[in-house]
């Protein structure tokens, strides 16, 4: 039996990713959401995203009776796969505050 302390627990799930690419074109693409204790959550896409892009990731659950809600992430480019696809780390979204103030009636 292998020592579980030396093994990384990596998992993947089928997801639908949507957002705007670096050319500001809206896209929807299927991918695998991978995650492990070292790299966190990550996806591979066929298109490049702008720095700090917000994308929406929705789990694809073929046996579910309703569609899961998408979750927003900030995409951080980490490199390209040998096939030429773009790999991104997914970071939790933090609120972005505007310097402008707005009055509410």
C-alpha positions as CSV (number, residue, x, y, z in Angstrom):
1,X,0.0,0.0,0.0
2,X,1.4,3.4,-0.9
3,X,2.0,6.1,1.7
4,X,-0.9,8.5,1.3
5,X,1.3,11.4,2.7
6,X,3.3,11.4,-0.5
7,X,0.4,11.4,-2.9
8,X,-1.3,14.5,-4.2
9,X,-5.0,14.3,-4.3
10,X,-5.9,15.6,-7.8
11,X,-9.5,15.7,-9.1
12,X,-11.3,16.8,-12.2
13,X,-14.9,17.6,-13.2
14,X,-16.5,18.5,-16.5
15,X,-17.5,22.2,-16.6
16,X,-18.8,24.9,-18.9
17,X,-16.7,28.1,-18.9
18,X,-18.1,31.4,-20.2
19,X,-16.9,35.0,-20.3
20,X,-15.1,37.4,-22.7
21,X,-11.8,36.5,-24.4
22,X,-8.9,38.9,-25.0
23,X,-10.7,40.2,-28.1
24,X,-13.8,41.0,-26.0
25,X,-15.8,38.3,-27.8
26,X,-18.2,36.3,-25.5
27,X,-17.6,32.6,-25.5
28,X,-18.9,29.4,-23.9
29,X,-16.6,26.4,-23.9
30,X,-16.5,23.0,-22.2
31,X,-13.4,22.1,-20.2
32,X,-12.2,20.1,-17.3
33,X,-11.9,21.8,-13.9
34,X,-8.9,20.3,-12.2
35,X,-7.9,21.0,-8.6
36,X,-5.3,19.8,-6.2
37,X,-3.7,20.9,-3.0
38,X,-0.7,22.6,-4.7
39,X,-2.1,24.3,-7.8
40,X,-5.6,25.0,-6.6
41,X,-8.3,25.1,-9.3
42,X,-7.4,25.3,-12.9
43,X,-8.9,25.0,-16.4
44,X,-7.5,24.7,-20.0
45,X,-9.2,26.8,-22.7
46,X,-8.7,27.1,-26.5
47,X,-8.7,30.9,-26.3
48,X,-6.6,33.5,-24.5
49,X,-8.1,35.8,-21.9
50,X,-7.1,39.3,-20.9
51,X,-5.1,39.7,-17.6
52,X,-7.6,39.7,-14.7
53,X,-10.5,38.4,-16.7
54,X,-13.6,37.3,-14.8
55,X,-15.0,34.0,-16.1
56,X,-18.0,31.9,-15.0
57,X,-17.6,28.2,-14.3
58,X,-20.7,26.0,-14.2
59,X,-20.4,22.3,-13.2
60,X,-21.9,19.9,-15.8
61,X,-23.9,17.3,-14.0
62,X,-25.5,14.9,-16.5
63,X,-27.7,13.3,-13.9
64,X,-29.0,16.5,-12.3
65,X,-32.6,17.5,-12.8
66,X,-31.6,21.2,-13.0
67,X,-28.6,23.2,-14.1
68,X,-26.1,24.3,-11.5
69,X,-25.4,28.0,-11.0
70,X,-22.1,29.4,-12.4
71,X,-19.4,30.6,-10.0
72,X,-17.3,33.6,-10.9
73,X,-13.5,33.4,-10.8
74,X,-10.6,35.6,-11.8
75,X,-8.5,33.8,-14.4
76,X,-4.7,33.9,-14.0
77,X,-2.7,32.8,-17.0
78,X,-0.1,30.1,-16.1
79,X,1.1,28.8,-19.5
80,X,0.3,26.7,-22.5
81,X,-0.3,23.0,-22.8
82,X,1.8,21.0,-25.3
83,X,-1.3,21.1,-27.6
84,X,-1.2,24.9,-27.6
85,X,-4.2,25.5,-25.3
86,X,-4.1,28.1,-22.6
87,X,-4.0,27.1,-19.0
88,X,-5.4,29.3,-16.2
89,X,-5.5,29.2,-12.4
90,X,-8.8,30.2,-11.0
91,X,-8.8,32.6,-8.1
92,X,-11.8,33.6,-6.0
93,X,-13.3,36.9,-7.0
94,X,-12.8,39.9,-4.7
95,X,-15.2,42.9,-4.9
96,X,-13.8,45.7,-7.0
97,X,-14.6,49.1,-5.7
98,X,-15.0,52.2,-7.9
99,X,-13.3,55.4,-6.9
100,X,-16.5,57.2,-8.0
101,X,-19.3,57.7,-5.5
102,X,-23.0,57.3,-6.4
103,X,-26.0,58.7,-4.6
104,X,-29.0,56.5,-4.0
105,X,-32.5,58.0,-3.9
